[in-house]
Amino acid sequence: MGIAGPDAVAPLPDAVAPLPDAAVPLVVKVSGKVGDSYQAVVADLAGLARTGRPVVLVHGGSATIDQVSRERGIAPRRVVSASGVEGRFTGEADIATLLMATAGLVNKSLVVQLHQHGVGAFGLSGVDGGLLRGPRKDVLRIVEGGKTRLLRGNHSGYVEQVDAALLRTLIGHGLVPVLAPLALSWDGRVINVDGDRVAAAVATALKASDLVLLSDVEGLTDGTGGALVRHGRLAELDARLMPMASGRMRVKLAAAAAALTSGVARVAIASALAPAPVTAALSGGGTQLFPGDHNGPG
């Protein structure tokens, strides 16, 4: 499934004034694994938005994608990359499922919930307005049966361009952008993109002070007794932190590194299942990552 023509979506002119320092945005990503527990995240975000804090919410949709896939008679396919990270293979037939599940069911549910809390929200995917653009990665290098092989026909990719002006326009109208992780490839096709990396790219583009990555785990735990790693610095990420991580946590650390390298002041990796999860993360909960030495909370 694609959109005809690489230039089908024209970028908006960057005519919106930068947000004042007092209104630096907060970017929050919530994993699709906690799809039945969005209520606490939404209520907390709504409370922050009512104080005047600009907020952007990026969401996943893994559980809903699997459900819609099964209803359409398409078995979800999980693959393990050469780097050891398990992920979803996105074939051409899966794009319609992603549009239904993430840009449709999950996205609009979150928009409705925010409105129920008295906060205006605008749901969109990275396809809308050409908000997120980047290359499609047609070939994946995967490990299967103990052997490395190439898997073709992939419709995922990564984000190289974020239309920050579009997001600033929505924020400037008092709305919370709610963003589904789909993007428009340079050749005009819908591609699946990783939500954590999307959140890092959005935080970078908006010059956000904080990026909060929420999922079903409390944060990064060490490799011995499973104790929570409370703080970390960018300089020690490769040598100390990444060896402790596995699976999706490695992706979150990579997204955090990209954000911290690009000027985001703090990344918190925390649980979406805690009471007031966003406020808890901003108050020092979970794993707090900084560009350098810090005097932050927690």
Buried (B, 14 or more C-beta within 10 A) or exposed (E): EBBEEEEEBEBBEEEBEEBEEEEBBBBBBBBBBBBEBBEBBBBBBBBBBEEEBBBBBBBBBBBBBBBBBEEBEBEBEEBEBEEEBEBBBBBEEBBBBBBBBBBBBBBBBBBEBBEEBEBEBBBBBBBBBBBBBBBBBBEBEBBEEEEEEEBEEBBBBBBEBBBBBBBBBBBEEEBBBBBBBBBBBBEBBBBBBBBBBBBBBBBBBBBBBBBBBBBEBBBBBEEEEEEBBEBBBBEEBEEEBBEBBEEBBBBBBBBBBBBBEBEBBBBBBBBBBBEBBBBBBBBBBBBBBBBEEBEBEB
